Amino acid sequence: MSSEEIDTQESTSSLSEVSSLDDDLDNMHLESGSSVEAMSDDEMDSNSWNEIESESDEEFMEDHGLVEEVTSASEDNTVHPIDCYRHFITDEIIDLMVRETNRYAEQFFRAHNITSRSKFRQWKPATDQEILKFLGIVIQMGLVQMPKLSHYWSSSQLYGSEIIRNSMPRERFELLLKFWHFSNNVNNNSNQDRLFKLRPLLDLLKARFSSVYIPGSVVTIDESMVPWQGRLSFKQYIPGKAHKYDVKIYKLAATNGYTWNYIIYTGQ
């Protein structure tokens, strides 16, 4: 057999194989097309758009709500606002304020020469009861604002607050306000955390908020703006609002408005 005949047979065989593959592909297309045409619209919907059943909320409903009830300090077991306040401002938080306030006072006295006539000579270590009274006075001052701090201790009818005057002398309040602290100044990591002076307090509050309440299956991520008038590197300027300078707080809240977690925005 000549070489030309061999080439002709191989060429014919190759063409036959290609033709056979084309026929198989055509048959596959025809079968696929006939199967699609035979499938009804309802069948297409049932196969392609099956409804996804939502997960059950049963696990959320069982544990939803308060985990730890508010304890009443009164004899008749009536829950008063002070009981709700102390439910979150725990003894651990008060102890933190007492410890760091006294620590900062000691650091201040070691770093400064206090004269014999200085009002700082009247300082004595703070106690838990004093800090509780101090916080009550601060809250009262936020509700009833006066032009000067000394006006709250005034005996005039126009100014003054009998509750504040009977709770603490003005000189003692000013000393506590001077040394009021929440963290050790020696552990200064302001380069990494702009809120390092408040971090221990913020962590305790967040832990308390999340421990006494479990949110349901629906939560909200929201942001709140707290008005701020002092100097602060990460305060926000919003010209369209009544309070143009604010501190932004991102909150994770339940449907009833309870703040379960939060993050204070300190800049990028």
DAPENOR-V465677 format. One record per pair of residues at least 4 apart in sequence whose C-alpha atoms are under 8 Angstrom apart, sorted by the first residue. I is the first residue (numbers start at 1). J is the second residue. D is the distance in Angstrom with one decimal. If there is no record, write none. Layout:
<<I;J;D> <I;J;D>>
This chain:
<<1;5;6.6> <1;6;7.2> <2;6;6.6> <3;7;6.3> <4;8;6.2> <5;9;6.2> <6;10;6.3> <7;11;6.1> <8;12;6.1> <9;13;6.1> <10;14;6.2> <11;15;6.2> <12;16;6.2> <13;17;6.3> <14;18;6.2> <15;19;6.1> <16;20;6.1> <17;21;6.3> <18;22;6.3> <19;23;6.2> <20;24;6.3> <21;25;6.2> <22;26;6.2> <23;27;6.2> <24;28;6.2> <25;29;6.3> <26;30;6.1> <27;31;6.1> <28;32;6.0> <29;33;5.9> <30;34;6.0> <31;35;6.1> <32;36;6.3> <33;37;6.2> <34;38;6.0> <35;39;6.3> <39;43;6.2> <39;44;6.8> <40;44;6.3> <41;45;6.2> <42;46;6.1> <43;47;6.1> <44;48;5.8> <44;49;7.8> <45;49;5.2> <45;50;7.2> <46;50;5.6> <57;61;6.2> <57;217;6.5> <58;62;6.3> <59;63;7.0> <60;64;5.7> <60;215;7.8> <60;216;5.2> <60;217;5.7> <61;216;6.6> <61;217;8.0> <63;67;7.9> <63;214;6.6> <63;216;8.0> <64;213;7.7> <64;214;5.3> <64;215;5.6> <64;216;5.2> <65;213;5.5> <65;214;5.3> <65;215;6.3> <65;216;7.5> <66;212;5.8> <66;213;4.4> <66;214;6.4> <67;211;7.4> <67;212;5.0> <67;213;5.3> <67;214;6.9> <68;212;5.1> <68;213;7.3> <69;212;7.9> <70;79;7.3> <70;83;6.7> <70;84;6.2> <70;87;6.1> <71;79;7.1> <71;83;6.5> <71;87;7.5> <72;77;5.2> <72;78;5.9> <72;79;4.9> <72;80;7.1> <72;83;5.8> <73;77;6.8> <73;78;7.9> <73;79;7.6> <73;83;6.7> <74;78;6.2> <74;79;7.6> <79;83;6.1> <79;84;7.5> <80;84;6.8> <81;85;6.2> <82;86;6.1> <83;87;6.1> <84;88;7.0> <85;89;6.1> <86;90;5.7> <88;205;7.3> <88;208;6.3> <88;209;7.3> <89;93;6.1> <89;94;7.1> <89;205;7.8> <90;94;6.5> <91;95;6.0> <92;96;6.2> <93;97;6.5> <93;201;6.9> <93;204;6.9> <94;98;6.3> <94;128;6.3> <94;131;7.0> <94;132;7.5> <95;99;6.0> <95;128;6.7> <96;100;6.1> <96;182;6.4> <96;201;7.7> <97;101;5.8> <97;131;7.5> <97;180;7.2> <97;181;6.2> <97;182;5.5> <98;102;6.1> <98;126;6.0> <98;127;6.2> <98;128;6.4> <98;131;6.9> <99;103;6.1> <100;104;6.0> <100;180;7.6> <100;181;5.3> <100;182;5.5> <100;183;5.7> <100;184;6.3> <101;105;6.3> <101;126;7.4> <101;176;7.7> <101;179;5.4> <101;180;4.9> <101;181;4.7> <101;182;7.0> <102;106;6.3> <102;125;5.7> <102;126;6.4> <102;179;7.5> <103;107;6.3> <103;184;7.4> <104;108;6.0> <104;179;6.2> <104;180;8.0> <104;181;6.9> <104;184;7.2> <104;185;7.4> <105;109;6.3> <105;179;5.8> <106;110;6.3> <107;111;6.3> <108;112;6.2> <109;113;7.1> <109;114;7.0> <114;118;6.4> <114;120;7.2> <114;121;7.4> <115;121;8.0> <116;121;7.0> <117;121;7.4> <119;123;7.8> <120;175;7.3> <123;172;7.9> <123;175;7.0> <126;130;6.3> <126;131;7.1> <126;176;7.7> <127;131;6.4> <128;132;6.3> <129;133;6.3> <130;134;6.0> <131;135;6.1> <132;136;6.3> <133;137;6.3> <133;167;6.7> <133;168;7.5> <134;138;6.3> <134;168;7.9> <134;173;6.8> <134;176;7.7> <135;139;6.2> <136;140;6.2> <137;141;6.1> <137;164;6.2> <138;142;6.3> <139;143;6.5> <140;144;6.1> <141;145;5.5> <141;146;7.7> <146;151;6.7> <146;152;7.3> <146;159;7.7> <147;151;7.3> <148;152;7.8> <150;154;6.7> <150;170;7.4> <151;159;5.8> <151;160;5.4> <152;159;6.6> <152;160;4.2> <152;161;5.3> <152;164;6.9> <152;165;7.4> <153;160;5.1> <153;161;6.3> <153;162;7.7> <153;164;6.9> <153;165;5.3> <153;169;8.0> <153;170;6.7> <154;159;6.0> <154;160;4.4> <154;161;7.3> <155;159;7.2> <155;160;5.7> <155;161;8.0> <156;160;6.3> <160;165;7.9> <161;165;6.2> <162;166;6.1> <163;167;6.1> <164;168;6.4> <165;169;6.4> <165;170;7.7> <168;172;6.7> <168;173;6.6> <169;173;6.4> <170;174;6.2> <171;175;6.3> <172;176;6.3> <173;177;6.1> <174;178;6.1> <175;179;6.5> <176;180;5.6> <181;197;7.6> <182;197;6.2> <182;198;5.9> <182;199;7.9> <182;200;6.6> <182;201;6.3> <183;187;8.0> <183;196;7.5> <183;197;5.3> <183;198;6.7> <183;199;7.5> <183;200;6.4> <184;188;7.7> <184;197;7.6> <185;197;7.5> <188;196;7.2> <189;193;6.1> <189;194;8.0> <189;196;6.5> <190;194;5.0> <190;195;7.3> <190;196;6.1> <194;266;6.8> <195;199;5.7> <195;266;7.9> <196;200;7.8> <198;202;6.1> <199;203;6.0> <200;204;6.3> <201;205;6.2> <202;206;6.1> <203;207;6.1> <204;208;6.2> <205;209;6.1> <206;210;6.3> <206;260;7.5> <206;261;5.9> <206;262;7.2> <207;211;6.1> <208;212;6.4> <209;213;6.9> <209;259;7.1> <209;260;5.5> <209;261;6.9> <210;214;6.9> <210;260;5.2> <210;261;6.6> <213;260;7.4> <214;260;7.9> <215;219;7.1> <215;253;8.0> <215;254;5.6> <215;260;7.5> <216;254;7.1> <218;254;6.9> <218;255;6.7> <219;252;6.8> <219;253;5.7> <219;254;4.8> <219;255;6.1> <220;251;7.9> <220;252;5.7> <220;253;5.1> <220;254;6.2> <220;255;7.0> <221;250;7.1> <221;251;5.7> <221;252;4.8> <221;253;6.4> <222;250;5.8> <222;251;5.3> <222;252;6.6> <222;253;7.4> <223;248;6.7> <223;249;5.4> <223;250;4.3> <223;251;5.8> <224;248;5.8> <224;249;5.1> <224;250;6.4> <224;251;7.3> <225;246;5.5> <225;247;5.5> <225;248;4.8> <225;249;6.3> <226;246;5.1> <226;247;5.0> <226;248;6.5> <226;249;7.7> <227;243;5.9> <227;244;7.8> <227;245;6.1> <227;246;4.3> <227;247;6.4> <228;235;7.4> <228;245;5.7> <228;246;4.9> <228;247;6.4> <229;245;6.6> <229;246;7.8> <234;247;7.3> <234;265;7.4> <234;266;5.1> <234;267;5.5> <235;245;6.3> <235;246;5.5> <235;247;5.0> <235;248;7.4> <235;266;7.8> <236;244;7.8> <236;245;5.5> <236;246;5.1> <236;247;5.9> <236;248;6.9> <237;244;5.5> <237;245;4.8> <237;246;6.6> <238;243;7.8> <238;244;4.8> <238;245;6.4> <238;246;7.8> <239;244;5.2> <240;244;7.1> <247;264;7.6> <247;265;7.3> <248;264;6.2> <248;265;5.5> <249;262;6.7> <249;263;5.7> <249;264;4.5> <249;265;5.8> <250;262;5.5> <250;263;5.1> <250;264;6.3> <250;265;7.1> <251;259;6.4> <251;260;7.5> <251;261;5.8> <251;262;4.2> <251;263;6.5> <252;259;6.0> <252;260;5.7> <252;261;5.1> <252;262;6.0> <253;257;5.7> <253;258;5.3> <253;259;4.4> <253;260;5.4> <253;261;7.1> <254;258;5.3> <254;259;6.7> <254;260;7.0>>
